[in-house]
Amino acid sequence: MSAAISTAEAYSRCEAITRAEAANFYYGIRLLSGERRRAMSAAYAFARRIDDIGDGTLARERKLTELDEAAAQLAELERSGSAAAAPSDPVIVALADAHTRFSLPAGALGELIDGVRMDVDGVTYESFDELVLYCRRVAGAIGRVCLAIFTTRERAGRGAGAPAIGGGTVAGAGTSLDRAQIEALADDLGVALQLTNILRDVREDALNGRVYLPSEDLRSFEVGTGADMAQSAQLLLAAAAGQEEALIALVRFEAARAQQWFTHGMQLVPLLDRRSAACVAAMAGIYHRLLGRIETDPSRALRERMSLSTGEKALVALRSLAGRAT
């Protein structure tokens, strides 16, 4: 049996995973104070583990078994508030400490596991609403976990020692928001990021026989039937190779939809303290810039996997820390 690992070492390993794997998110995470940065790294490392199971090369049944095992570990962690079930696992040890320190929302990371199960099971999405449910599970739930780690601005008149669980107003509406409303904004921003991921990876996913675009949209733009995923993937690849105008129009249509989710979700930023706001603005800003490029040049997105350069990502992070628009 492996020896138990210290909390400090567990966090150190999670931060190493985050630096190595979080190509976009790390630019925001690094702007947080030490304690919050470590907690975010623990949450990211767990999410990375779940994503890797879903995206890996294991057989379907083995993937589902590993997801069940992760879900059982998570349930025990949330029940007991400790890493007793896996004291030598740095991700579980760090996540247990973060869960205790920041009261991470129970069930949120479990929703991520449910979303990845949908991937493993090859679930297709008839409507945009069905796709949004998937996005909420794999990304919106992570937004709610992040919100628990962030610091939100205190309500006007709240004492210095009182919990800072909300406050501020949304885009000039002049109405204070309660916790549930703020969580909904975090959830919506997660959906925006996931929709951007889907559009960035349309061609790559199709090469792997996977289609996330709603079947009703494939039919509406006449680029696929949506009745069979493998068939739709082949039709998408053929349309992408031929740069068919119908597929270009579909990508632009879906990008405009994602822009609407960004517009709403980014109303979270002014409700957060300076460092938390900078973190969100940096992470979301990188994806928002990427979405803008996809919307402007859908044909390029269908030829290659678009991304921002390291310098561009760093610039977005610096502008976010300065409180400037990304």
Secondary structure as the mmCIF struct_conf table of DSSP 4:
data_model
#
loop_
_struct_conf.conf_type_id
_struct_conf.id
_struct_conf.beg_label_comp_id
_struct_conf.beg_label_asym_id
_struct_conf.beg_label_seq_id
_struct_conf.end_label_comp_id
_struct_conf.end_label_asym_id
_struct_conf.end_label_seq_id
HELX_LH_PP_P HELX_LH_PP_P1 SER A 2 ALA A 4
HELX_RH_AL_P HELX_RH_AL_P1 THR A 7 GLU A 21
TURN_TY1_P TURN_TY1_P1 ALA A 23 PHE A 25
HELX_RH_AL_P HELX_RH_AL_P2 TYR A 26 ILE A 29
TURN_TY1_P TURN_TY1_P2 ARG A 30 LEU A 31
BEND BEND1 LEU A 32 LEU A 32
HELX_RH_AL_P HELX_RH_AL_P3 GLY A 34 ASP A 55
BEND BEND2 GLY A 56 LEU A 58
HELX_RH_AL_P HELX_RH_AL_P4 ARG A 60 SER A 80
BEND BEND3 GLY A 81 SER A 82
TURN_TY1_P TURN_TY1_P3 ALA A 84 ALA A 85
TURN_TY1_P TURN_TY1_P4 PRO A 87 SER A 88
HELX_RH_AL_P HELX_RH_AL_P5 PRO A 90 PHE A 102
TURN_TY1_P TURN_TY1_P5 SER A 103 SER A 103
HELX_LH_PP_P HELX_LH_PP_P2 LEU A 104 PRO A 105
TURN_TY1_P TURN_TY1_P6 ALA A 106 GLY A 107
HELX_RH_AL_P HELX_RH_AL_P6 ALA A 108 VAL A 120
TURN_TY1_P TURN_TY1_P7 ASP A 121 GLY A 122
BEND BEND4 GLU A 126 SER A 127
HELX_RH_AL_P HELX_RH_AL_P7 PHE A 128 CYS A 135
HELX_RH_PI_P HELX_RH_PI_P1 ARG A 136 GLY A 140
HELX_RH_AL_P HELX_RH_AL_P8 ALA A 141 ILE A 149
BEND BEND5 PHE A 150 PHE A 150
STRN STRN1 THR A 152 THR A 152
HELX_LH_PP_P HELX_LH_PP_P3 ARG A 153 ARG A 155
TURN_TY1_P TURN_TY1_P8 ALA A 156 GLY A 157
TURN_TY1_P TURN_TY1_P9 ALA A 160 GLY A 161
BEND BEND6 ALA A 162 ALA A 162
BEND BEND7 GLY A 168 GLY A 168
STRN STRN2 THR A 169 THR A 169
BEND BEND8 VAL A 170 VAL A 170
TURN_TY1_P TURN_TY1_P10 ALA A 171 GLY A 172
STRN STRN3 SER A 176 SER A 176
HELX_RH_AL_P HELX_RH_AL_P9 ARG A 179 ARG A 200
TURN_TY1_P TURN_TY1_P11 ASP A 201 ASP A 201
HELX_RH_AL_P HELX_RH_AL_P10 VAL A 202 LEU A 207
TURN_TY1_P TURN_TY1_P12 ASN A 208 GLY A 209
BEND BEND9 LEU A 213 LEU A 213
HELX_RH_AL_P HELX_RH_AL_P11 SER A 215 SER A 220
TURN_TY1_P TURN_TY1_P13 PHE A 221 GLU A 222
BEND BEND10 VAL A 223 VAL A 223
BEND BEND11 GLY A 226 ALA A 227
HELX_RH_AL_P HELX_RH_AL_P12 MET A 229 ALA A 241
TURN_TY1_P TURN_TY1_P14 GLY A 242 GLN A 243
HELX_RH_AL_P HELX_RH_AL_P13 GLU A 245 GLY A 265
HELX_RH_3T_P HELX_RH_3T_P1 MET A 266 LEU A 271
STRN STRN4 LEU A 272 LEU A 272
HELX_RH_AL_P HELX_RH_AL_P14 ARG A 274 THR A 296
HELX_RH_AL_P HELX_RH_AL_P15 PRO A 298 ARG A 303
BEND BEND12 GLU A 304 GLU A 304
HELX_RH_AL_P HELX_RH_AL_P16 THR A 310 LEU A 321
TURN_TY1_P TURN_TY1_P15 ALA A 322 GLY A 323
#
